[in-house]
Amino acid sequence: MVRGSLKNLISKSLSSAGKWQQQQLRRLNIHEYQGAELMSKYGVNVPKGVAVSSVAEIQKAIKETFPAHDEVVVKSQILAGGRGLGTFKNGLKGGVHIVKADQVEDLAGKMLGQILVTKQTGAQGKPVNKVYLCEKLSLTNEMYFAIMLDRQTAGPLIVACSKGGTSIEDLAEKFPDMIIKVPINVFKGITDADAEKVVDGLALKSVDKQSAIEQVKNLYKIFCECDCTMLEINPLAETSDSKLVAADAKLNFDDNAAFRQKEIFALRDTSQEDPREVAAAKADLNYIGLDGEIGCMVNGAGLAMATMDIIKLHGGTPANFLDVGGSASENQVVEAFKILTSDERVKAIMVNIFGGIMKCDVIASGIVNAAKQVSLKVPLVVRLEGTNVDQGKRILKESGMTIITAEDLDDAAEKAVKAASS
């Protein structure tokens, strides 16, 4: 999940390859309540709160966590932004509410188990399996803070603004001078001067400057030690008792660091992810779902993107990015077909394989067996080239199945688009 001006920058890409690259920026995301717990361990100020997954847990949670509070903030937990302006499919407006303590049970009951639709979830929405009950803070000033990876400086970049809120991207567009950017030397780490520059840009009104510097340094420590790809706090707020608090945070983590961040990656909530992508990950396949009608199975990321673009060039739209890799097994090919055919929008499947390490005869056998196992009901177009290509073509021809073969990439794309439209 990518928010703010960064999201707008990425979304400008119009090609299929661009959509794939946008999806590739996705990393492990965790829920707000999980992020708050992690930040608290690093000395970052966060609101007092507790997550509940059933109505039965609510009264106990309120008595133990908010005994002296009249009002409680009830936040639906989904891995998408725009919750406050979202709508539940049961008609409830807004995924974030401030209510009296005796109203929490009724409101949370209307959220739990329901689907929340926001501008970031798409029309399908996301399930709310937990709600986060937080203390209502008296906020006197709201700001924006984020740390992300910057390609230009090849290192971490702190982005901050003295104004926060739900439309930080609009603010960045209208008043770009309000956004401050502080690149951090990845080898030296954050210095007091770096942190002071950030704090000065936030234009604090009441919080002690030195304590704010320490909070910024603690946030950077989380970013580095937890292998974050992005840490975004909106709002970062001053309270009436002069504390700097991370009132709402989004944290993303680098999938390549899963081996050393086992506790964090154990927090993954697959109910918030595309089930096809979850199945692909289990089969060790690189899959990202799109919204087209032609399912693609290709070996190699570059060839996969080229395949998607040439489908688009011929008037079709790819239903997915799927890179089976250079040495996929027959079982992986079968799993790939199961994932492709589970998408009801797919009207045709196009397989584009260049045989190098992966030999064409092996992939051809996998294609035939997979098509038989899933009882393929949509047209299948196959283009093979490379090692053992003649054996592969013979296997396809002798399979007794209706497989449309293609001589080159243009031919395959043209036939796939025609098959899907018919």
N, C-alpha and C positions, 0 to 999 in steps of 0.2 A: 504494500500500500504506500503510495507516494502522494503527498498532499502539497498544496500551495503552489507557488510559482514554478517549482521544480516539476510538478505534475503537468502544468500548462506547457512548459518547454518540451517535455517528452511527447505530449499528445499531439504536437504539431506534425509528427511524422505521418504520412498518408499511405505509404506503401505497406504491403503485407510484411515485408522484412522489418519495417519500422515498428509495426504492431508487435512482432515477435520480440524485438529489442526492448520495447516498453515492458512486455511481460517478464523479460529476463531480469529486470530490475527488482522483481519481487524476491524477497528473502523471507526467512522465518519472521512472522509477526506474532506478537503476544498481546493478550488483552490488557486493558488499562489497569485492572486490579493487579495483574501479574507484574506489570511494569512498575507500579507504585511500590510493590513489595521489594522488587529488586533495587530500585532507587533508594529506598529507605535504608537498605543494608549498606549503601555507600555514603550515607550521611546527607542525602538530599531531603529537604523538607517536602513532605507530601501530606495531603489531607488524611485524617483518620478515616478508615473505611473497612468494610467487610463485604465479601462477595457471597451471594446466596443462590442456590439452584432450585429451591422449592419454597412454596409459601409457608410450609411448616417451620422453616429455619428463620423466618423473618422476625418474629417476636423475641426469640432468644437473642438474635443478633442485635436488635435495637436495645434491649435491656443491658447487654454486656458492653456494647460499643458506644451507645449514645444515651446514657441514663439521664443526662441533664440537658439534652437538646430538644427544642420544640420542633425544629424543622430538619428534614433530612433530604439530601440530594439523591434521587434514584436514577441510576444510569444503566441503560441496557448495554450489554457487552457483546459487540460484534466487531469483527476486524474490518472496519470501514469507517470513513469519516462522514461528517454531515448528520450524525445521529440526532442532534437537537432539532433539525428541520425535517427529519424523516417521518414516514407514516407507516404504521403497522397494517398488515393486511386485514386485521379485524376492525380497522377504522380508527384506532387510537392515534392521535397526532403527537408526534415528538417522542424521541427515545430518551430524553433527559428531562426530568421534572424536579422541582423543589416543592415538597409537600409537608404537611404536618405529620408528626410521627404516627398518629393514629390512622393516617390515610395510606401509609406505605404498603401495608398488606394488600389492600384492594388494588392499588396501582401496579405493584410488582406482579400480582397475579394476572393482570391483563397483559403484561409484557412477556413473562416466562412462557416458553414453548411457542411463541408467536414468531412471525416473519416480519422483520423490519426492512423497509425499502428506503434507501437514501440515494443521493445523487452519485454516490460512488459504488453502490452495490449493483446497479442495474435493476431492471424490472423484477428480476427473480428474487431479490432481497437476500437476507441472511437470517438464520435462526438465532433467536435469543435464548440461550441455555442458562445464562447467569445474569443477574443484575448486581450492580455494585452500589452499595449503600454508603454514602459519604457524609461527613459532617459538612454543614453549611458554613462556609467561611465568610467573613466580612472582608471583601476585597475592595481595596482603595485604588488600585492601579493594575491594569492588565497589559502584558507585553508578549512578545513572540521570541522564541529561542529555538535554535536547531543546530545540530552538528551533522554534517554529511560528508561524503567523499567527493572531492572536487578533481575532475580530470585535468583542469588547467594547471593547478598547482601540484597535482599528483600527491595529494595528502588531505588530511581533515580540514574542513572549513566550517567555522562558526558563523551562522547567520542570525542576526538579531534585529529587533525593531522595538521602538518605544511604544508602539501600539499593537495590541493583540486582538484576537477575535476570530469569528468564524470565516471571515472573508479576507484573510491575510494576502491571498493572491491578487485580489482587487486593489488592495492598498499598495502592493508592490508595483502594480502596473500604473497606478495614478500618481503615486508619490515615491518613485524609486530612490530618492535621496534619503528617505527615512530608513532604508534597509542598510545595515552595516554588515560588512563581511570581513572576517579576521582569519586568514589562513594560518594554520599551525604547522610548524616544522615537525614532521613525523619522527625525526631522529632525536630532536631536543625535547619534544613534548611541549605542553602549554607552560608559558612563563607567567610571572605575576603581571608583566607588562601587557601580555596578550589578554589575560583575564580582565585587567583594569580597562583596556580599550573596549571590551565587550560591555562591561558594567557602565562605562561612561555613555555608550551608545544607547543603553536601555533607559537612561535618564531617570534613575530612581528618585522617588519623592521622600521616602522615609526610612528605608532600610539602610543599615550601616554598610558603608562601602566595602570594608574589609570582609565582613561576613558574606556579602554578595560575591566577592572575588572567590572566596572559599567554595561557595556553592557552584560557581562556574567550573572551578577546577575539579570538584567532585563529579560533575556531569561529564567532563572530558575523561576522567578516569574510568567511568562506566563505559563510555564509548570505546575506549581502547581495550580495556581488560576483558570486556564481554564480546569483543569482535562485532560491534554494531556497524551496520552500513548507514543507518540514520537514527538519530535521536531527536525527536521534535516535541517541544512543549508549547502548547497553545491553549490557555494562557499560562505564562509564567507570571505570577501575580505577587503584589505586595498586599499584606493584610493589615487590618487596623491595629494589630499589635506589633507592627514593623518587622514582620518576617517575610522572607522571599520563599514562595511556595510553588512547586510544580503542580499546578491544579489539574492538568490533563496532559498526558504524555503518550506518544507513540514511539515504539522502539522496534527497529528491524535488525536482523542479525544475519551475518554472512553464512550461507549454507556450507561453505568450504571449511568452516570452523566447528562443524558439528562434533567432530571427534574430540575436541578439547572443551566443548561447552555442553557436555551431556545433560547437566541439570537444566540448563535453559532450553535445550531442544526437546527435552521431555515435556515441556509445556505446550508443544504444538497442538493446536485444536483443529483436527482434520474435518470437523463438522462445518468449518468456515471455508473450506477449500472445495474446488471443483473435484467431485468424486473420480472423474476420469484422470485427473492429474495425480490424485492419491494412488490410484491403481497403477499408473505408469511408474511412479516413484518406487513402488514395491517391486516392479518388474525390472527396475534399473533402466528405464526408458526416459528419454528427454521429450516430454510432451507438454504442450500448452494449448488449451482449447481456445478457438476463435469462434466466429459466428457465420461461417460460410457453409457451402453445400458439398464441397469436394474434399473428402478425407485424404490426407497425404501421409505416405510412409516413405522416408528417405534415409539414406545413411550419410551423415556428415551435416554439420550445421550450415555451412556455406551453401552446399547443394540444396538443402531444405529451403533456405530462404530464396534461392534462385528459382526453385520449383514453385514456391508460393507466388512469387512475382510473375512468373510466366503464365500461371493459371489466371492471374488477374489481368494480364495483358491480353489474353484470349477471351475475356469477358466473363470469367467465372470468379468465385471467391473461395479461398481455402477455409476449411473447417477447423484446421489445427496446424500446429507445428509439431512434427514428430520425427526425431532423429533417433534411429535405432542403433547408431554407433557403427564403428568399423568392424566389430567382431561379434555381432548379435547371434545368439543361438536360435535354433528352430523354435524352441519354447517361447523365446522373447517375441518372435514374429507372430506366433499364435496369440500371445497376450496383446500385442499391438493391434491385431485385427479385432479382438474382442472390444478393445477400447474404442476403436474407430466405429464399429457397428453399433455401439451403445448410444451413439449420438443420433437422435432421431432426425436431425436436419441433414445428415449426410445422404446425398442422392447418388454419389459415385465415389469410388476409391481410386486413387492414382498412386502407384508404386514406382519410384524412381531410384534405381540402385546402380551405383558404379562399383563393380567388383574389384577390390584390391585385396585387403586382408580377408574381407568377406567375399567368398566366392559365389558366383552367380548360380551355380547348381545347388548350393546349400540354401540360398535365399529362395530359389524357385521351389524347392521341396517344402520349405517352410510356408510359402504362399499357398501352395496347393493344399497342404494339410490344414492350414488355418482356415481357408475358405470352406473346407468340408466341415470342420468342427463347428464353425459359427453359422453354418447354413446360410451362406452369403446370398442376400436377396437384392443387392444393388450392383450395377455394372462395375467391373474391375478392369482397370487399364494398367498394364505393366510395361515398363521400359527397363531393360537390362543392358548393361555394357560393362566390359572388363573381363576379368579372369573367369575362364570356363563359361563364357557367355553362350556358346553353341549348345553345351550340355544343358544349361539353364533353359534356353528356349525350347529344347526338345522335351524337357520335363513338363513345361507348361503346355506344349502342344499335345502331348500324350496323356495329359491328366483327365481328358474327357470332360473338362469343365469349360464353361463359356468365359474365356479370358481374352480380353482385347489386348493384343500386343502392339507395341509402338517401336519405331525405328530410332527416333531421337526425341529430345525433350520437347521440341515444338509439336511434333506429331502426337506425343502423349498428352500434352496439355489440351490440344485441340480436340482430341478424341474424348478426354475426360469431361470437358465443358459440354460437348455435344451429348454425351451419355447422360450427364446430370440433368440437362434441360429437357431430355425426352422421357 
